[in-house]
């Protein structure tokens, strides 16, 4: 089949010209011989009905037929024949049918489309073929539309993906992810650059600060890592997320004692309320250290899950003495320092108190006999209270702990003697001094 527009050869069952794209219009084939044949058949039939014998047409062909009841005859030749009884005309391309001597209609050549109904002039087979081709054409067009639509959607999707990747790479989250990859690869300068860029994109979020701190921690610079959070919190003192990130940093680096310092400096009630589980309350002391005591005391500590303390003025830690009962405060000065630890293992701020116990000083010791002159041998005795020792001199000097210790009665020496006695307790506190002037003259 050739295209009516450009003359190009069109493959079978294709409805669009591959050269010019012109849509194919399907029309029945026309053969001029069909008109000639129709005229010959009409004449032959008429003559046969009149003569009932032989007749010779002008083109030299013979038509024969017999007359019958209804009349009839037969015409034959290269162009076909007609039956008087049936009105049938034979051709290479089809036939015409009729009844009772009617000649019917002469078919036209339709090529591959089939035969034409003699009464209606329609060719059902051609119509079916045309409908089939039209359906195929619609399917082909629909398929092309679907393919075109899929291509467009695919292009849009690819563009969207590219835009999404570029946007993500430059977003806050994208910078964080890239920084983490550089940190894992120990490319610290690149990691710092990504985290700093993320900070510039959103100062309120904590991931970028944590990333910076992790880079410095990986470089064994904990002070600089800590400073990252301090600077951020100084600028955003009510940002709970930053406080939480700083607390996590302290706990990950085993600096739990700094958590309480951080929260103690926080002035935001909102932050303290939201992070109350991290607050470790300092222990409470049962004794006030503003006044001195005149007797030994018992100190009780309360608060927190556990309490640790020292009484030698050293800093308390979780390795110090664990509080299990009242602490004895003896005579003299005692410095008690204590911390409590909450359920998260965070130590509180330290509480330090200094206690002073001053026991009453004993009166000057009682010494017998009293001052005087004696003519017979005498024994000197000193009353020594519990917790004290007595020391004495006999040359009128001041007695100290380095002087002679009184351990029992002393024989009064002959002549003139000035005795001085003092009491000193375990804490080195001395009583008043008792003096006696003896003069012993033996006969």
C-alpha positions in Angstrom: 0.0 0.0 0.0 1.3 3.5 -0.9 0.8 6.7 0.9 -1.7 9.1 -0.9 0.3 12.0 0.4 4.0 11.2 -0.4 3.8 7.9 -2.3 6.0 6.0 0.2 5.4 2.3 0.7 3.4 1.6 3.9 3.8 -1.8 5.6 0.7 -3.8 6.2 -1.4 -3.1 9.2 0.3 0.2 9.8 -2.0 3.2 9.9 0.6 6.0 9.8 3.0 6.7 7.0 6.6 6.2 8.3 7.9 9.0 6.0 5.5 11.9 6.3 3.4 10.8 9.3 0.1 11.2 7.3 -2.8 9.1 8.7 -4.0 6.4 6.2 -7.6 6.7 5.0 -9.1 3.3 4.2 -11.5 3.4 1.2 -12.8 0.6 -1.0 -10.8 -0.2 -4.1 -12.3 1.0 -7.4 -12.0 -1.1 -10.7 -13.4 0.4 -14.0 -14.1 -3.1 -15.3 -16.8 -3.4 -12.7 -18.9 -0.8 -14.5 -18.4 -2.4 -17.9 -19.3 -5.8 -16.5 -22.4 -4.4 -14.9 -23.6 -2.9 -18.2 -22.9 -6.1 -20.1 -24.7 -8.2 -17.6 -27.7 -5.9 -17.7 -27.9 -6.1 -21.5 -27.4 -9.8 -21.6 -30.1 -10.5 -19.1 -32.6 -8.2 -21.0 -31.9 -10.0 -24.4 -32.2 -13.4 -22.9 -35.5 -12.6 -21.4 -36.8 -11.4 -24.8 -35.4 -14.0 -27.2 -34.8 -17.0 -25.0 -32.0 -17.9 -27.4 -28.4 -17.0 -28.3 -27.2 -13.5 -28.7 -23.8 -12.1 -29.4 -22.7 -9.0 -27.5 -20.8 -6.3 -29.2 -17.5 -7.3 -27.6 -17.7 -10.7 -29.4 -18.5 -12.7 -26.3 -21.5 -15.1 -26.3 -24.2 -15.3 -23.7 -26.4 -18.3 -23.5 -29.4 -19.1 -21.4 -32.6 -21.0 -21.2 -36.0 -19.6 -20.7 -38.1 -21.2 -18.1 -41.0 -20.6 -16.0 -39.6 -17.6 -14.5 -37.3 -17.0 -17.4 -33.6 -17.1 -17.2 -30.4 -17.6 -19.0 -26.7 -17.9 -18.4 -23.9 -15.5 -19.4 -20.4 -16.7 -19.2 -17.0 -15.3 -20.1 -13.9 -13.9 -18.6 -15.8 -11.4 -16.6 -18.1 -13.9 -15.0 -21.6 -15.1 -15.4 -25.1 -14.4 -14.2 -27.8 -16.9 -13.2 -31.3 -16.0 -14.2 -32.7 -18.0 -11.3 -30.4 -16.6 -8.7 -29.2 -13.4 -10.3 -25.7 -14.5 -9.4 -22.8 -12.9 -11.1 -19.4 -14.4 -10.6 -16.2 -12.3 -10.6 -12.8 -12.8 -9.2 -13.5 -10.3 -6.5 -17.0 -11.2 -5.4 -20.6 -11.9 -6.4 -24.0 -10.3 -6.7 -27.1 -12.1 -5.5 -30.8 -11.6 -6.1 -34.0 -13.5 -6.2 -36.6 -14.2 -8.9 -34.8 -13.0 -11.8 -33.5 -9.8 -10.4 -30.1 -8.8 -11.5 -29.1 -7.3 -8.1 -26.1 -5.0 -7.8 -22.8 -5.5 -9.3 -20.0 -5.7 -6.6 -17.1 -3.4 -6.7 -13.6 -4.6 -6.1 -12.5 -4.0 -2.5 -9.0 -5.6 -2.6 -8.5 -7.4 0.6 -11.6 -6.3 2.3 -13.9 -9.1 1.2 -17.4 -9.1 -0.4 -20.3 -6.5 -0.5 -23.8 -7.3 0.6 -26.0 -7.1 -2.6 -28.9 -5.6 -0.7 -27.2 -3.1 1.6 -24.1 -2.3 -0.4 -22.0 -2.7 2.8 -18.9 -4.8 3.2 -19.0 -6.3 6.8 -15.5 -7.8 6.5 -14.0 -4.5 5.4 -15.8 -2.7 8.2 -14.5 -5.1 10.8 -11.0 -4.8 9.4 -11.4 -1.0 9.6 -12.6 -1.1 13.1 -9.7 -3.5 14.0 -7.2 -1.1 12.5 -8.8 1.9 14.2 -8.6 0.0 17.6 -5.0 -0.9 17.0 -4.3 2.7 16.1 -5.9 3.9 19.3 -3.9 1.3 21.3 -0.8 2.4 19.6 -1.5 6.1 20.3 -2.4 5.3 23.9 0.8 3.3 24.3 2.8 6.2 22.9 1.1 8.6 25.3 1.9 6.3 28.2 5.5 6.0 27.2 5.7 9.8 26.8 4.0 10.3 30.2 6.4 7.8 31.8 9.4 9.5 30.2 8.2 12.9 31.5 7.6 11.6 35.0 11.0 9.9 35.0 12.7 13.1 34.0 10.8 15.0 36.6 11.7 12.4 39.2 15.4 12.5 38.3 15.4 16.3 38.5 13.6 16.1 41.8 16.1 13.6 43.2 19.0 15.7 42.1 17.5 18.8 43.6 16.7 16.9 46.8 20.2 15.6 47.1 21.7 19.0 46.6 19.3 20.5 49.1 20.0 17.8 51.6 23.8 18.1 51.3 23.5 21.8 52.1 20.9 21.4 54.8 21.7 21.4 58.6 21.2 17.6 58.8 23.3 17.1 55.6 26.2 19.1 57.1 26.0 17.1 60.3 26.1 13.8 58.4 29.1 14.9 56.4 30.9 16.1 59.5 30.3 12.8 61.2 31.8 10.9 58.2 34.9 13.1 58.2 35.2 12.6 61.9 35.0 8.8 61.5 37.7 9.1 58.8 39.8 11.2 61.2 39.7 14.1 58.8 39.4 16.6 61.6 39.7 19.9 59.7 37.0 18.9 57.2 34.8 17.7 60.1 35.2 21.0 62.0 34.3 23.0 58.8 31.1 21.0 58.4 30.0 21.3 62.0 30.8 25.0 62.1 28.7 25.5 58.9 25.9 23.6 60.6 26.1 26.0 63.6 25.8 29.0 61.3 22.7 27.4 59.8 21.0 26.8 63.1 22.5 28.0 66.4 19.7 26.6 68.5 20.2 22.9 67.7 22.8 21.0 69.7 24.0 18.4 67.2 26.6 20.7 65.6 28.0 21.7 69.1 28.3 18.0 70.0 30.1 17.3 66.7 32.6 20.1 67.4 33.2 18.8 70.9 33.6 15.2 69.6 36.3 16.5 67.2 38.3 18.1 70.0 37.8 15.1 72.2 39.2 12.9 69.5 42.2 15.2 69.5 42.5 14.8 73.4 41.6 18.4 74.0 38.8 18.2 76.6 39.2 21.8 77.7 38.4 23.1 74.2 35.6 20.6 73.8 34.1 21.9 77.1 34.5 25.5 76.0 32.3 24.8 73.0 29.3 24.2 75.3 30.2 27.0 77.7 30.3 29.5 74.9 27.0 28.3 73.4 25.2 28.3 76.8 26.6 31.8 77.6 24.9 33.0 74.5 21.7 30.9 74.9 21.2 30.6 78.7 17.7 29.2 78.4 18.3 26.5 75.7 17.6 23.3 77.4 18.9 21.3 74.5 22.3 22.8 74.8 22.4 22.0 78.6 21.4 18.5 77.9 24.2 18.1 75.3 26.7 19.5 77.7 25.6 17.1 80.4 25.9 14.2 78.0 29.4 15.4 77.1 30.5 15.5 80.8 29.1 12.0 81.5 30.7 10.5 78.4 34.1 11.9 79.4 33.7 10.9 83.1 33.4 14.4 84.3 30.1 13.9 86.2 31.2 16.3 89.0 31.0 19.2 86.5 27.3 18.6 85.9 26.2 20.0 89.2 28.5 23.1 88.7 26.8 23.6 85.3 23.3 23.4 86.7 24.1 25.4 89.8 25.1 28.3 87.5 21.9 28.0 85.5 19.4 30.8 86.2 16.6 29.5 84.0 13.8 27.8 86.0 12.6 26.3 82.8 15.9 24.5 82.2 16.2 23.3 85.8 12.6 21.9 85.7 13.2 20.1 82.5 16.5 18.7 83.7 15.5 18.0 87.3 16.5 14.4 87.0 20.1 15.4 86.6 20.1 17.8 89.6 22.0 16.3 92.6 21.0 18.0 95.8 23.9 18.7 98.2 23.8 16.9 101.6 22.4 18.5 104.7 24.3 18.8 108.0 22.5 18.3 111.3 25.0 20.6 113.1 25.6 24.3 112.6 29.3 25.3 112.7 28.8 29.0 113.6 29.4 28.4 117.4 31.9 26.3 119.3 30.7 23.3 121.3 31.8 22.6 124.9 31.3 18.8 124.5 31.9 16.2 121.8 29.2 16.0 119.1 27.5 13.6 116.7 27.0 14.9 113.1 24.3 13.4 110.9 24.2 13.9 107.1 21.1 13.5 104.8 20.2 13.8 101.1 20.9 12.1 97.8 21.1 8.4 97.1 24.6 8.1 98.7 26.9 10.4 100.7 30.6 10.5 100.8 32.7 12.6 103.3 36.1 13.4 104.7 37.2 14.8 108.1 40.8 15.7 107.2 40.1 18.7 105.0 40.6 16.7 101.8 38.2 16.9 98.8 35.5 14.2 99.0 34.9 11.9 96.0 33.1 8.6 95.5 36.2 7.0 96.7 36.0 8.7 100.1 34.3 7.3 103.2 30.7 6.4 102.6 28.3 7.8 105.1 26.7 5.0 107.1 25.9 6.7 110.5 26.5 9.7 112.7 30.0 11.2 112.6 31.8 11.8 116.0 33.0 15.4 116.4 35.7 15.3 119.1 37.3 18.1 121.1 39.2 20.6 119.1 38.7 21.6 115.4 37.2 19.2 112.8 36.6 20.0 109.1 33.9 17.9 107.5 33.5 18.0 103.7 30.7 16.0 102.0 29.0 15.3 98.7 25.9 13.3 97.7 25.3 11.3 94.6 22.0 10.9 92.8 20.5 7.9 91.0 22.3 8.9 87.7 25.7 8.9 89.5 26.0 12.6 89.4 27.8 14.1 92.5 26.5 17.2 94.1 28.3 20.3 95.0 30.5 20.0 98.1 29.4 21.1 101.5 32.2 22.1 103.9 31.8 22.9 107.6 34.3 23.4 110.4 33.4 22.4 113.9 35.1 23.4 117.2 34.7 21.7 120.4 36.2 23.3 123.5 35.9 21.3 126.6 35.8 23.2 129.9 39.4 23.6 131.2 40.0 22.0 134.6 40.6 24.3 137.5 44.1 24.7 138.8 45.1 21.5 140.5 44.6 20.9 144.1 47.9 20.5 145.9 48.5 19.5 149.5 49.9 20.4 151.9 49.4 24.1 151.6 52.2 26.7 151.7 54.1 27.0 155.0 57.0 26.1 157.3 57.4 22.5 158.3 59.8 20.9 160.9 59.1 17.3 159.9 59.2 15.4 156.6 56.2 16.0 154.4 54.6 14.4 151.3 53.2 16.5 148.5 50.1 15.2 146.6 48.3 16.5 143.5 44.7 15.8 142.5 44.7 14.8 138.7 41.2 14.7 137.0 40.4 12.1 134.4 41.8 13.0 131.0 44.6 15.1 132.4 48.2 14.8 133.4 50.0 16.9 136.0 53.4 18.4 135.4 55.4 20.4 138.0 58.6 22.3 138.7 60.3 23.2 142.0 62.4 26.2 140.9 59.6 28.7 140.4 59.5 28.2 136.6 56.3 27.7 134.6 55.5 24.0 134.2 54.8 22.6 130.7 54.3 19.2 129.1 58.1 18.9 129.1 58.3 19.4 132.8 58.4 16.5 135.3 55.2 14.5 135.2 53.4 13.9 138.4 53.0 10.1 138.9 52.6 10.0 142.7 53.3 11.7 146.0 56.4 13.8 146.1 58.8 14.1 149.1 59.1 17.7 150.2 62.7 18.7 149.9 64.5 20.3 152.8 64.9 24.0 152.7 62.9 26.6 150.8 61.0 25.3 147.7 58.5 26.9 145.3 56.4 24.2 143.7 54.4 25.0 140.5 51.9 22.4 139.2 49.7 22.4 136.0 47.2 20.0 134.4 47.3 19.3 130.6 44.7 17.2 128.8 45.0 15.1 125.6 44.5 18.1 123.4 47.3 20.0 125.0 45.1 22.3 126.9 46.5 23.4 130.2 44.7 24.3 133.4 45.7 27.1 135.7 48.9 26.8 137.7 49.0 26.1 141.4 51.9 27.3 143.4 53.1 26.3 146.8 56.0 27.8 148.9 57.4 25.3 151.3 60.1 25.7 153.9 61.2 22.5 155.6 63.6 22.8 158.6 64.4 19.5 160.2 65.7 19.5 163.8 
